[in-house]
Amino acid sequence: MTLSYRISTLQYQADDQFERLLELLAAHRPVVDEVALFTSFTHHMYIPLEVFAKRCELMGRRLEQLRGAGFASVGINMLCTIGHLDEAWDIWPPLPFDCMVGHDGAKSRSCACPTSTEFVQYTRAAYRLVAQAGPDFVWVDDDLRMHGHTIQWGCFCERCVKRFAAKHRGAPATRKELVRRLDSPSGGALREAWVQNNNVVIANLLADIRKTTRRVGPKIETGLMTYGPSWGGYSGIEFDHWLKSLGARKARPGGGFYGDHAPGEMIYKAFDTARQIDLYRGQADDVQYELENFIYHKLDKAVQTVMNECWLALAAGCNGIAFNALNDMVRSMDDYRDLMAGIERERPLWDRYIAAAAGLPMVGLWPAWDRRTTAKRSVNGDWFAPGGEYDFNRAIGLAGLGLPLTTTPQGGCATILTGKLAEIFSDRQLKEMLAGGAMIDGPTLAILHARDLGHLAGVKLGTTYDNGVWETLAPHPINGPFAGDCRDVRTSFGGELSYELVPMGRVASAEGGPSAVQALARLTGYDGRDMGLGACAFENELGGRVITLGYGPWGRCANSAKRSQLMAMADWVSRGRSPLRIDKTLRVLPMVRMSPDRKRLAAVLLNARLDPTGPFDVRLRAAANKVSLITADGLKPLAVRKEADERIVTIKNIPPWQTAVLVGS
Ligand SMILES: [Zn+2]
């Protein structure tokens, strides 16, 4: 495990401040494996080379001082290559070469077009200076992307558009016409080519950085920071290819989670982290989670929040943490002492977890996603204003209610298809999903019918409601004692549309049976009228089990009845292979890893609520003989009750916003 620290210019430029930093790091040496110096502290990409040369000389001296103080692995984090976003443009010199241009013609003030000769020359010179400072490693930050640079979608400068037109026959040579074609329903092939072009521009830039750096220092390691696929695939995000281009075995999955105001957001970052690691496809072995406390104000994020976040990062597959946390402008280091002490307390537990989880795939239901979604989705004047129908994260909130989820189809015991993501998959892929187990929503059902696969769900869409409807759980074993209970997502307060489901064949009697639609919920009008079927289960001709959810499927599911129904649904569609089940009405997030023979497991459980859990049972669908809690005193074996395919353990309590970590073998 690697614990590393990213250090702002503000902490190393002045001698006295650097002394304070050294003192802090030295006081916590067992948890400081790596130190990386940031090249700048703002996101404006251009620094005149004569200024940058002086900074690199200083970084070289600081790296030597760090080595002298006993820190074995020290390097440099290039904060800006293309530039992140517009910042401080009135203060720093303007870019002396072409800036990035948006699809609407807007010009970035701080971010460069990556294809000008002048930019490439500047970048080579800058990385040469960085390499000459003698770092053990150089990190490239996540500004290597073609979107989200204040201008939203780049680069549509004249040169980039002309180069694309020269490479792709039939591509228009003007920005306005290119944008019109990219945004039109028939622009599919052009969109795929444009996204692939973005992918290649980034890969080429990374290859150039590798060559430049290694020419100066053949042994300098390189590392690439990436960002969450849920931010979109406009830049191609072929991370394995990018890592190879950079010659990197170090990778840093990133994303935004900055403070305590919405702690549940860390769950979304954790799943986006797991997706990034999936896209590395084994090209990185040192995977350091980006723990980011930007803008670094101490009271924005509690030490406990950081600990929880680190646990989720490890559960997502990281084997290191890069702390971007020690960078506030307060000169005293006292603000960080509790954080460093927390890291020191937790490290032995993290080490134990990583050893236990090594090589185990993440398991659970798979909310389907695909890297190529931006390139392949249908478009009708909305490519540059993407909506939530393609959001990979729609079902992730269910994880916070206790549903075990995974980010890989290989680890999936069933598939969750949300919004319009079904569009991205081929008929063969969709059939495979529906021949296994799947939970789908109304928009997915519409796509399945358009592809002649709707019969595999057993229902078609009826009336759509945008107001005045709740759902009533039907009598069915999946609903158990909650039959008759209701849930209202309050559609008029930002809730989702409701879809009436119309059975295509016969409706099951209370006993159910194959090839009949089994009612799981009815739509009920606010006046008490029955408005039709709202959710159903169906066993199709391929042997697959499909649950269609017409009413508020992925959000506002936080009552006991709905939570219980969701857990039972997961068991039904996966034929009991959902890896873990907690029956008590809690908000406990499980992130589970398990070997294919189910004998080894590692599970992080986060109590994502401000109340203690009290005692609760965890039903593990595992074949492990021993199950232990990871504690500060080592592994603490738990009493295991065996019931058929389950191993049941009781957790005494998880305090508010804390974790319990289980390992089994
Ligand atoms: Zn350009």
Residues whose N, C-alpha, C, O or C-beta is under 5 A from the ligand:
A	BS01	ZN	C113 C155 F156 C157 C160
